[in-house]
């Protein structure tokens, strides 16, 4: 999973529907999720920190949970099916933990108020996110190609076998693990870039006009 934060609320220039923009902590990828106007106002109000005379729906829900000693630990956007995002809210009461199905818009509105982390599954990122810094992605693609040009499959297999047979020291094991993670991460970013380029061709006329932009730290 990848941790993300709410970057702001945008308006689709074509459909005029609100969009909540999630951005990863490295500011490399953005995930737009189309939401309703009521949920957009709820998220925007929580980001602004505007005091309310009376509790709104998400505030009331958190008040209920707090009165029973229930803590909101995190939310996870875990699936994308037929253009619909799915999320769960993880809550705990003592040693008991529960996951509740929720719309991402409601889950995000609660997460902003509860100041809990927002996580997104990698497969959702691959399918629906867009790169923020394309120059950095291109630099990583070049570095990845150079890395592959120097690393042969035999060397990688040899290192993996050596780690199993000789039980290498922790430092050497971490180096090998870093190489494997680097390969996987670079492949993931290449896929994201390809998805973004395909979307750009299919939706070249569709642009996002950012109406309000906030940062949540």
C-alpha positions as a Markdown table, in Angstrom:
| # | Residue | x | y | z |
|---|---|---|---|---|
| 1 | Unk | 0.0 | 0.0 | 0.0 |
| 2 | Unk | 1.0 | 3.6 | -0.6 |
| 3 | Unk | 0.2 | 6.4 | 1.9 |
| 4 | Unk | -1.4 | 9.5 | 0.3 |
| 5 | Unk | -2.7 | 12.8 | 1.5 |
| 6 | Unk | -5.4 | 15.1 | 0.4 |
| 7 | Unk | -3.9 | 17.7 | -2.0 |
| 8 | Unk | -7.2 | 19.6 | -2.6 |
| 9 | Unk | -10.5 | 19.8 | -4.3 |
| 10 | Unk | -10.8 | 20.3 | -8.0 |
| 11 | Unk | -13.6 | 20.7 | -10.5 |
| 12 | Unk | -13.9 | 18.7 | -13.7 |
| 13 | Unk | -13.9 | 21.3 | -16.5 |
| 14 | Unk | -16.2 | 19.0 | -18.6 |
| 15 | Unk | -18.7 | 17.6 | -16.3 |
| 16 | Unk | -18.3 | 20.3 | -13.6 |
| 17 | Unk | -18.3 | 17.5 | -10.9 |
| 18 | Unk | -16.0 | 17.9 | -7.9 |
| 19 | Unk | -12.9 | 15.8 | -7.6 |
| 20 | Unk | -10.8 | 15.1 | -4.5 |
| 21 | Unk | -7.1 | 14.9 | -5.4 |
| 22 | Unk | -4.9 | 12.5 | -3.4 |
| 23 | Unk | -1.1 | 12.8 | -3.7 |
| 24 | Unk | 1.6 | 10.5 | -2.4 |
| 25 | Unk | 4.0 | 11.7 | 0.3 |
| 26 | Unk | 6.9 | 11.9 | -2.3 |
| 27 | Unk | 4.6 | 14.1 | -4.5 |
| 28 | Unk | 5.2 | 11.8 | -7.5 |
| 29 | Unk | 1.7 | 10.5 | -8.2 |
| 30 | Unk | -1.8 | 12.0 | -8.0 |
| 31 | Unk | -5.1 | 10.0 | -7.7 |
| 32 | Unk | -8.2 | 11.9 | -8.8 |
| 33 | Unk | -11.5 | 10.6 | -7.4 |
| 34 | Unk | -14.8 | 12.0 | -8.5 |
| 35 | Unk | -17.1 | 12.7 | -5.6 |
| 36 | Unk | -20.4 | 14.5 | -4.8 |
| 37 | Unk | -20.9 | 18.1 | -4.0 |
| 38 | Unk | -21.9 | 17.5 | -0.4 |
| 39 | Unk | -18.8 | 15.3 | 0.2 |
| 40 | Unk | -16.6 | 17.9 | -1.5 |
| 41 | Unk | -17.9 | 20.6 | 0.9 |
| 42 | Unk | -17.3 | 18.3 | 3.8 |
| 43 | Unk | -13.7 | 17.6 | 2.8 |
| 44 | Unk | -13.0 | 21.2 | 1.9 |
| 45 | Unk | -14.4 | 22.5 | 5.2 |
| 46 | Unk | -12.3 | 20.0 | 7.2 |
| 47 | Unk | -9.1 | 21.1 | 5.3 |
| 48 | Unk | -9.8 | 24.8 | 6.0 |
| 49 | Unk | -10.5 | 24.0 | 9.7 |
| 50 | Unk | -13.5 | 26.3 | 9.6 |
| 51 | Unk | -15.4 | 26.1 | 12.9 |
| 52 | Unk | -19.1 | 25.1 | 12.6 |
| 53 | Unk | -22.0 | 26.1 | 14.8 |
| 54 | Unk | -23.5 | 22.7 | 14.6 |
| 55 | Unk | -21.9 | 19.3 | 13.8 |
| 56 | Unk | -22.3 | 18.0 | 10.2 |
| 57 | Unk | -22.8 | 14.3 | 9.3 |
| 58 | Unk | -19.1 | 13.3 | 9.5 |
| 59 | Unk | -18.5 | 15.3 | 12.6 |
| 60 | Unk | -21.5 | 13.6 | 14.2 |
| 61 | Unk | -20.2 | 10.2 | 13.3 |
| 62 | Unk | -16.8 | 10.9 | 14.9 |
| 63 | Unk | -18.6 | 12.2 | 18.0 |
| 64 | Unk | -20.5 | 8.9 | 18.3 |
| 65 | Unk | -17.3 | 6.9 | 17.9 |
| 66 | Unk | -15.4 | 9.0 | 20.4 |
| 67 | Unk | -18.2 | 8.7 | 23.0 |
| 68 | Unk | -17.8 | 4.9 | 22.8 |
| 69 | Unk | -14.0 | 5.0 | 22.9 |
| 70 | Unk | -13.6 | 3.9 | 19.3 |
| 71 | Unk | -10.6 | 5.2 | 17.4 |
| 72 | Unk | -10.4 | 5.7 | 13.6 |
| 73 | Unk | -7.0 | 4.2 | 12.8 |
| 74 | Unk | -6.8 | 4.5 | 9.0 |
| 75 | Unk | -8.7 | 4.3 | 5.7 |
| 76 | Unk | -7.7 | 2.2 | 2.7 |
| 77 | Unk | -8.9 | 2.7 | -0.9 |
| 78 | Unk | -8.5 | -0.9 | -1.9 |
| 79 | Unk | -10.3 | -1.5 | -5.2 |
| 80 | Unk | -11.5 | 0.1 | -8.5 |
| 81 | Unk | -14.3 | -1.8 | -10.2 |
| 82 | Unk | -16.3 | -0.4 | -13.2 |
| 83 | Unk | -15.0 | 3.1 | -12.6 |
| 84 | Unk | -16.1 | 3.0 | -8.9 |
| 85 | Unk | -13.6 | 3.2 | -6.1 |
| 86 | Unk | -14.0 | 1.1 | -2.9 |
| 87 | Unk | -12.7 | 1.9 | 0.5 |
| 88 | Unk | -12.7 | 0.6 | 4.1 |
| 89 | Unk | -12.4 | 2.4 | 7.4 |
| 90 | Unk | -10.4 | 0.6 | 10.1 |
| 91 | Unk | -11.6 | 1.4 | 13.7 |
| 92 | Unk | -10.4 | 0.0 | 17.0 |
| 93 | Unk | -11.7 | -0.3 | 20.5 |
| 94 | Unk | -9.1 | -1.6 | 22.8 |
| 95 | Unk | -7.8 | -4.9 | 21.3 |
| 96 | Unk | -10.7 | -5.2 | 18.9 |
| 97 | Unk | -10.4 | -4.0 | 15.4 |
| 98 | Unk | -13.1 | -3.7 | 12.7 |
| 99 | Unk | -13.1 | -2.8 | 9.0 |
| 100 | Unk | -16.2 | -1.0 | 7.7 |
| 101 | Unk | -17.0 | -0.7 | 4.0 |
| 102 | Unk | -17.4 | 3.0 | 2.9 |
| 103 | Unk | -17.4 | 5.2 | -0.1 |
| 104 | Unk | -14.0 | 6.9 | -0.5 |
| 105 | Unk | -15.5 | 10.3 | -0.3 |
| 106 | Unk | -17.0 | 9.6 | 3.2 |
| 107 | Unk | -13.9 | 7.8 | 4.3 |
| 108 | Unk | -11.7 | 10.7 | 3.3 |
| 109 | Unk | -14.0 | 13.2 | 4.9 |
| 110 | Unk | -13.7 | 11.2 | 8.2 |
| 111 | Unk | -9.9 | 10.7 | 7.8 |
| 112 | Unk | -9.3 | 14.5 | 7.4 |
| 113 | Unk | -11.2 | 15.1 | 10.6 |
| 114 | Unk | -9.7 | 12.2 | 12.5 |
| 115 | Unk | -6.2 | 13.0 | 11.2 |
| 116 | Unk | -5.6 | 9.4 | 10.4 |
| 117 | Unk | -3.5 | 8.0 | 7.5 |
| 118 | Unk | -5.0 | 7.4 | 4.0 |
| 119 | Unk | -3.6 | 4.4 | 2.2 |
| 120 | Unk | -4.2 | 3.3 | -1.4 |
| 121 | Unk | -3.5 | -0.2 | -2.8 |
| 122 | Unk | -0.8 | -0.4 | -5.5 |
| 123 | Unk | -3.2 | -1.9 | -8.1 |
| 124 | Unk | -5.5 | 1.1 | -7.7 |
| 125 | Unk | -2.5 | 3.4 | -8.1 |
| 126 | Unk | -1.4 | 1.6 | -11.3 |
| 127 | Unk | -4.9 | 1.8 | -12.8 |
| 128 | Unk | -6.0 | 5.3 | -11.9 |
| 129 | Unk | -3.2 | 7.5 | -10.9 |
| 130 | Unk | -1.3 | 10.0 | -13.0 |
| 131 | Unk | 2.4 | 11.1 | -12.5 |
| 132 | Unk | 3.0 | 14.6 | -11.1 |
| 133 | Unk | 6.7 | 15.0 | -11.9 |
| 134 | Unk | 7.2 | 13.6 | -15.4 |
| 135 | Unk | 10.8 | 14.8 | -15.6 |
| 136 | Unk | 11.7 | 12.8 | -12.5 |
| 137 | Unk | 10.0 | 9.8 | -14.0 |
| 138 | Unk | 12.0 | 10.1 | -17.2 |
| 139 | Unk | 15.2 | 10.3 | -15.2 |
| 140 | Unk | 14.2 | 7.2 | -13.3 |
| 141 | Unk | 13.5 | 5.4 | -16.6 |
| 142 | Unk | 16.9 | 6.2 | -17.8 |
| 143 | Unk | 18.5 | 5.1 | -14.6 |
| 144 | Unk | 16.5 | 1.9 | -14.7 |
| 145 | Unk | 17.6 | 1.1 | -18.3 |
| 146 | Unk | 21.3 | 1.7 | -17.2 |
| 147 | Unk | 20.7 | -0.5 | -14.2 |
| 148 | Unk | 19.4 | -3.4 | -16.4 |
| 149 | Unk | 22.2 | -3.0 | -18.9 |
| 150 | Unk | 24.7 | -3.7 | -16.2 |
| 151 | Unk | 22.8 | -6.4 | -14.3 |
| 152 | Unk | 22.5 | -9.9 | -15.8 |
| 153 | Unk | 19.9 | -12.4 | -14.8 |
| 154 | Unk | 22.7 | -14.8 | -13.8 |
| 155 | Unk | 24.1 | -12.3 | -11.3 |
| 156 | Unk | 20.7 | -11.7 | -9.7 |
| 157 | Unk | 19.9 | -15.4 | -9.4 |
| 158 | Unk | 23.4 | -16.0 | -8.0 |
| 159 | Unk | 22.9 | -13.4 | -5.3 |
| 160 | Unk | 19.5 | -14.8 | -4.4 |
| 161 | Unk | 20.9 | -18.4 | -4.1 |
| 162 | Unk | 23.9 | -17.1 | -2.1 |
| 163 | Unk | 21.5 | -15.4 | 0.3 |
| 164 | Unk | 19.6 | -18.6 | 0.9 |
| 165 | Unk | 22.5 | -21.0 | 1.1 |
| 166 | Unk | 25.1 | -19.0 | 3.0 |
| 167 | Unk | 22.7 | -16.9 | 5.1 |
| 168 | Unk | 24.4 | -13.7 | 4.4 |
| 169 | Unk | 24.8 | -11.0 | 7.0 |
| 170 | Unk | 22.0 | -8.6 | 7.4 |
| 171 | Unk | 23.8 | -5.8 | 5.6 |
| 172 | Unk | 24.3 | -7.9 | 2.4 |
| 173 | Unk | 20.7 | -9.1 | 2.6 |
| 174 | Unk | 19.4 | -5.6 | 2.7 |
| 175 | Unk | 21.5 | -4.7 | -0.4 |
| 176 | Unk | 20.0 | -7.6 | -2.3 |
| 177 | Unk | 16.5 | -6.7 | -1.1 |
| 178 | Unk | 17.0 | -3.1 | -2.2 |
| 179 | Unk | 18.0 | -4.3 | -5.7 |
| 180 | Unk | 14.9 | -6.4 | -6.0 |
| 181 | Unk | 12.6 | -3.6 | -4.7 |
| 182 | Unk | 14.3 | -1.2 | -7.1 |
| 183 | Unk | 13.4 | -3.4 | -10.0 |
| 184 | Unk | 9.8 | -3.8 | -8.9 |
| 185 | Unk | 9.4 | -0.1 | -8.1 |
| 186 | Unk | 10.9 | 1.0 | -11.5 |
| 187 | Unk | 8.5 | -1.4 | -13.3 |
| 188 | Unk | 5.6 | 0.0 | -11.4 |
| 189 | Unk | 6.5 | 3.6 | -12.4 |
| 190 | Unk | 7.0 | 2.6 | -16.0 |
| 191 | Unk | 3.5 | 1.1 | -16.0 |
| 192 | Unk | 2.1 | 4.3 | -14.4 |
| 193 | Unk | 3.8 | 6.4 | -17.0 |
| 194 | Unk | 2.4 | 4.2 | -19.8 |
| 195 | Unk | -1.1 | 4.4 | -18.4 |
| 196 | Unk | -0.8 | 8.2 | -18.1 |
| 197 | Unk | 0.3 | 8.5 | -21.7 |
| 198 | Unk | -2.6 | 6.3 | -22.9 |
| 199 | Unk | -5.0 | 8.4 | -20.9 |
| 200 | Unk | -3.6 | 11.6 | -22.3 |
| 201 | Unk | -4.3 | 10.3 | -25.9 |
| 202 | Unk | -7.8 | 9.2 | -25.1 |
| 203 | Unk | -8.8 | 12.2 | -23.0 |
| 204 | Unk | -6.8 | 15.0 | -24.5 |
| 205 | Unk | -9.8 | 17.3 | -24.4 |
| 206 | Unk | -10.5 | 16.6 | -20.7 |
| 207 | Unk | -8.7 | 19.0 | -18.3 |
| 208 | Unk | -9.0 | 19.6 | -14.6 |
| 209 | Unk | -9.6 | 23.2 | -13.4 |
| 210 | Unk | -8.4 | 23.5 | -9.8 |
| 211 | Unk | -10.9 | 25.6 | -8.0 |
| 212 | Unk | -9.4 | 25.3 | -4.5 |
| 213 | Unk | -6.1 | 23.8 | -3.5 |
| 214 | Unk | -5.1 | 22.9 | 0.0 |
| 215 | Unk | -2.3 | 21.1 | 1.7 |
| 216 | Unk | -2.8 | 18.8 | 4.7 |
| 217 | Unk | 0.3 | 18.3 | 6.7 |
